[in-house]
Amino acid sequence: MTIEEFNFAGKKAIVRVDFNVPLDENGNVTDDTRIRGALPTLKKVLADGGAVIMMSHMGKPKGKVNPKLSLGQIVGKVSELLGVDVKFAKDCANASTEAEALKPGEALLLENLRFYPEEEGKPVGVEKGTPEYDEAKKALKVSQKEFAKKLASYADVYVMDAFGTAHRKHASTAVIDEFFDADHRMLGYLMEKEVKAVDSVLNNIKRPFVAIMGGSKVSSKIGIIENLLGKVDKLILCGGMTYTFSKAHGGEIGDSIVELDKLDVALSVEQLAKKNGVELVLGTDSVCGDAFSNDANRRVYPSDAIPAGWEGMDAGPDTQKAFVEAIKGAKTILWNGPAGVFEFDNFTAGSRAIGEAIAEATAEGAFSLIGGGDSVACVNKFGLADKVSYISTGGGALLEAIEGKELPGVAAIKA
């Protein structure tokens, strides 16, 4: 069943949304992108004459109530964007009264799901790796099912529309579906778009296919890198991982970030790229700072000859040109991770060069997928959001999908 086909008239739909939005010290939403992303699905339910129950997590309360992570703080913003006076249930596991009272066209937001350890299925206050932890987890699995059953009891239909949590087997993403038949569980519009975008990159590739992987650590991206080396024509590796590759070849990297225990991994990536005929593009020069600060003194050094007291913080001028050249003419582009410390305005040039090259290639017909919080922040910072094909809302979920892993939140609907 697709959401477009389903008629919600007279039905109550419980929708797993991703309202894990940033708040300022006064509890005001500072970026409402994720709320806006869920609007098409929520509005479809209401327009059909249904009632909508929204459930989400916020932050990492680790199974305990934390007022600073209460979804009550965003009720006003959700009401404003949805165009409906949203009601609020202060306890997500005991909201039967509020759910039953809902009339067609009305909306209810449940309190933070993660105030209950049953949502994540992770024991609280027990040391991981101990027999006690294993026992507690086993018991929690039973109560996780009961928690999911309770959530399911509020509604007639379940809609999964939180791609950002689709890689987690949580009560609200991959257990609750068991309590709805196949015609009453479905992906929301946002999820459909996300799944289609990933499919375009991985299974409907138009060549040349260029992937840009940034970030500080090779270890956190190794699975994705290895999977991509079997698919891409060119792979650009940038950001902090540059210096692990430089060090692997005996380079001097000053105070730059490095994973000394992953030097062999870096060399194996190079060998795999060669074996697969993939052009691996690495930075040859870096914009370095003498402190981790926007106001640090800056100098350009070769990426394998950075003196002590200096650290690589952005791609250098020659590297920027090489990255732009590698992206030129691409027909499929995936970008995850910045080229430097883009949060500092004086170290944004490398990431900006990548973003602008992607925008140019997109204008010439390429399909470009941007994923991961930092890459999305880059695109927004440089005003390029409307110049790329698709911006993914789920960093971890996107990476696991690219890595070739099955996403529980998607598999549960399709089962």
N, C-alpha and C positions, 0 to 999 in steps of 0.2 A: 504494500500500500504506500502511495506517495501522499505527501501533504496536500498537493494540488488536487488530487482526486477525492480526498476525503471531505465530507460535509460535516462540520462541527455543530450544526444547528441543534440546540437542546442538549449538547454534550458538555461535560467538563473535561478539559484537557490539562494534564499536568506536564509541564514543559521544563526539561533540564536546560537551563540557560547558563551562560558564563558571565556572571555579574561581579567577577573578582576584579573590581576597578580600583584604581588608586584614589586615595582620599588625602586631603590636607589635614592639618592638626585640628581643624574644626569639624571634620567629618564631611566636608564638601567634596564632591566628585571632581577630580582634576582632569580626567580624560574619560569621556563617555562612549568611546569607540565600541566597546563590547556591548553596551546596552543598545546602541543603535543597530549593531549587527543582528540582534535578536528581534528587532521590531517587525520585519516582514512576516515572520512566523506567528508572533503574538497577535498581530493585527488581522491575520487571516482567520484565526480562531474566533476573534471578536466579531469580525465582519460577517462570518457565517451564521452568527447568532449563538455562539458558544460562550462558555466562561473559561477563563484561563487561570491556572495556578502555576506560579513561577517558583522554581526551586534552584538554589545555587549555593556555592561556598564563597567564602572570602578569606584570603590569607591562610595561615596555618595555626589555628587555635588548638590543634592536637587533642581533640576530644573534650575540650573544656570550654565553658562559656567565657567569652572575652568581649565586654561591651565595645571595645575599640574596633572589633571586627563584626559588629552587628549590622545586618542588612537593613535594619530599621533606619539607618542613616541615609540610605539611598532611595527610600520610598518616594520622596518628593521629586527627585530627578527622574525616576522611572515613570511616575504619574505624568510629569510634564512631557516626556518624550512619547509616551504611549497614548496620551490624550484621554486618559481615563483616571479617575480617582482610585488609585491602587490601595487596597486594604492590606493589613499586615498581620501575620500570625506570629506571635512572639515565641512559639515553641513548635518547631517543624514536625516533631514526633507526636504532638497532641493538638492537631489543628482540624480535627473532624468537625467541630462546631462551625468554625469559620468556613470550611469547605462546603458543608451542607447548606449554609445560608447563601452561597453564591448564586446569583441569578444570571441569565444570559446577558452577555455584554459587560459583565463585571470581571475584575481582576484581583487576584490575591497573591501576595509575595510571602513565602515562608522564610523563617529565620534561618541563619547560617547552618547548613547541613553538617558541617564539620564540628559543630558544638557537641556532636555525638560521635564517639569513637567507632560506632557501628557503620558510619558512612564510609570511612576509609578501610575499616577492618584491621586497624593497627592497634594493638594493645597500648594502653597508656600507663606509664610508671613502672614498666617491666623492662629489664635490660634485654636488648636484642641478642639472639644467639644462645640464650639460656633455655633449659627445658621448660622453665616457668613461662617464658615468652611463647614457646611453641604451643603449650597447653592453653594459654590465654588466647592465642590466635585461633585455635581450633574452636574454642567456646564462642569467640567473637563471630566466627563464620556463621554459626547458627543464629546468633542475635542480629547479624547483618541482614540475613534473609527476612527476619521478622520486621526489622526496621524498614526494609524495602517494601514488604507487604503492607505495612501501615501507610507509607507514602502512596502506594498504588491505590489504597482504599478510598482516597480522596477524589478519584477521577474515573472517567470512563475510557479515556484515551491517554496514551503516553507518547510524548514527542521528545526525541533526543536532538537538541540543537546546540550542544556545548562542545565544539570540536576541541577546545583547549583542554578538556578532561577526557576525551575519547580514548586516550591510551591508558586510562586507569580503570581497574575492575572495582569500582565503587558501587555502593548500594544504589545510588541514583543514576548510574551510567550503564551498568552491566549486570544488575540483579533484578531491578524493578521490572524489566521487560518480561520476566517469567510469569508475571501476574496479568498479562494482557495477551489476547490472541493475536495472530499475525495481522489481522485487519485493523487492529486497534493499537498498534505500535508502529512508529514511523520516524524517519529523519525529518528535521525541520529544514527550511530553505537554506539556512546558513551551512548546515552540515552537508546538504546536497552539493552546494557550491564548492565546499572544501574538498569533498571526496572527488568531485569532477576535476578540480584544479590539480590535485595530486595525481590523478589518473592521466591528465594531459602531460604532466612532466615525466611520469614513469612508464606509461604504457602507450602513449600516443605521441611519441617523440618526433619532432620535425628537426632535422639536422641542418647545420651544426648545433649540438647541445653543449652549452657552457654552464658549469656550476661554479659558484663562488662561495667558498667556505672560509669564514673568519672566526674570530674569537681567540681566547687566550690559550686554550689547551687542545693538544692533539688527542689526548686520551678521551675527552668528552665527545669527540667527533669521529673517532676511528671507525666505528661501525658504519656510519653514513658514508665516510670517505671511501671505504672498501667497496661498499655497494655501488656508489656512483662510478667508481673506476671501471665497472663493468657496463656502464651505460653512456657516459659522457664522451665528447670528443676533446674537450679541454676542461681542466680543473684548475681554478685559481685558488691558491691557499694564501691567506693573508692574516693580519692581526698578530696577536702574541705568539701563535704557533710558528711564525716565521723563524723565531730565534731558536726553537728546538731543532728545526731543520738546519739552520746555520751551524749550530753547535755540533750536530751529528757529523758535519764535515770538517770539524776542528776549527771553526770560526771563533773569533773573539766577539762577544756580544755585550760586554760591559755589565750593566746592572739590569739588563732586559729580562723579562719573564722567561722562564725555561723549565722544561720537564726533563731533568737529567736521566730519569729512569725510562724515558720513552725515546731515546736517541735511536735505538734499534728499530723501533716502530716507524720512525720518520724515514729511515733508510729502506725499510720494507715497502712503504707507500711508494717511494720513488721507483723501486724495482717492479712493483705491480703495475704502475702507470706505464712503464716502459714495455712490459710484457703485453699489456692490453692496447698498446699504441695510442695512449692518451697523452696529450700535450699537458705537462704539469707546469704551471706558471707560478713561480715563487718570487718574492721581493728581493731585489738586488741592493737597494739602498733604503735608508730609513730616516725619517725626521725624528731626531732624538732630543730628549730634554734632560737637564741636569737635576730635575726633581719631578715627582709625580704631581704636577700642578699646571694649570692653564698658563700661569705666569712664568713658568720655567724658561731658562735660556734655551734657545733652539739651535741645533746644528744638524746638517745632513752628513751621515756617514754611510759607508758601505755596510750592508746588513751583517757581514761577517768580519767587520773591523771596527767595532764600536769600543771606544776606550772606557776604562773604569770610571765610574762616576756619572756615566751617561746611560740612558735606557731608551730603546726604540719605542716610540709612541704613535707613529703613523707611517704610512708608506711614503717613501721619498719620491722626488720628481720623476726619475727614470722608471721606477716601479709603477707609478701612476700611468705613465705612457704605455707601458707594457700591458697593464690590466685593460686599459681602454682599447688597445689594439686587439687583445684576445677576445673581447666582447663584441667587437665590430663584426657584423655579418651573421651573428648568431640567430637561430630561429626558435630555440627553446633556451630559457635562462632560469636558473634557480639561484637565489641569493640568500644565504644564511650566515650572518655574522659580519661585523664591521671590519674595516682595514686598520683601525687604530682607536685611540681613546677619543671617540667622536663627541663624548659629553663635554670635552674641553674644546672651545671654539677654535683655539690655535692649532688643534690637531685633527681637524675634520677633512682636510683636503683629499686624503686617500679614499675615504668612504664616499665623499661627494663625487669624486671622479668616477667611481664605480656606479653610483646611483644615476648620474647623468648619462653615462654610456649605456646603461640598461634602458633608460627612458628613450634614448635615441634609437636603439635597436627595436624597442617596442613600437615606436612610431613608424618603423620600416617593416612592421609585420611580425615581429617575434612575439612569442608567448612568454611572459615573464611572471614568475611566482616569487614573491618576497615572503619569507617566514622567519619567525624568531623575534622576540621582543626588541632586541637591539637593532636589527635590520629594519624593522617596521618603524622604530623611533627615528632612524636615519632618514628613511623615505619621507616621514612627516616633517622632520626638522628642515630638510632641504626643499620642501614644497613639491615633492615628486609623486605624491600619492595617486593623483589622477593621471599619471603618465606611465604607470605600469599596469600589467594585465590583471593581477590578482594579489591581494595582500592577505595572508593567512592569519587567522586569529589565534591559532594554537602553535606555540613554539615546540614544546615537547612532543605533542601528538604529530605534528608535521614531520619532525625529525625521525620519529619511530616509523611513520608510514614510508618515508624515503628509505629508511634502513631496511625496508621490506617486512617489517613486523605487522602482524594483524592487530588492529585496534579493537579492544573489547567493546567499546561503545558503538562501533559500527557493526561488528560481528553479531552483537546481541539483537540488533534490529533485523538483520538479514537471516538470522537462524530460523 
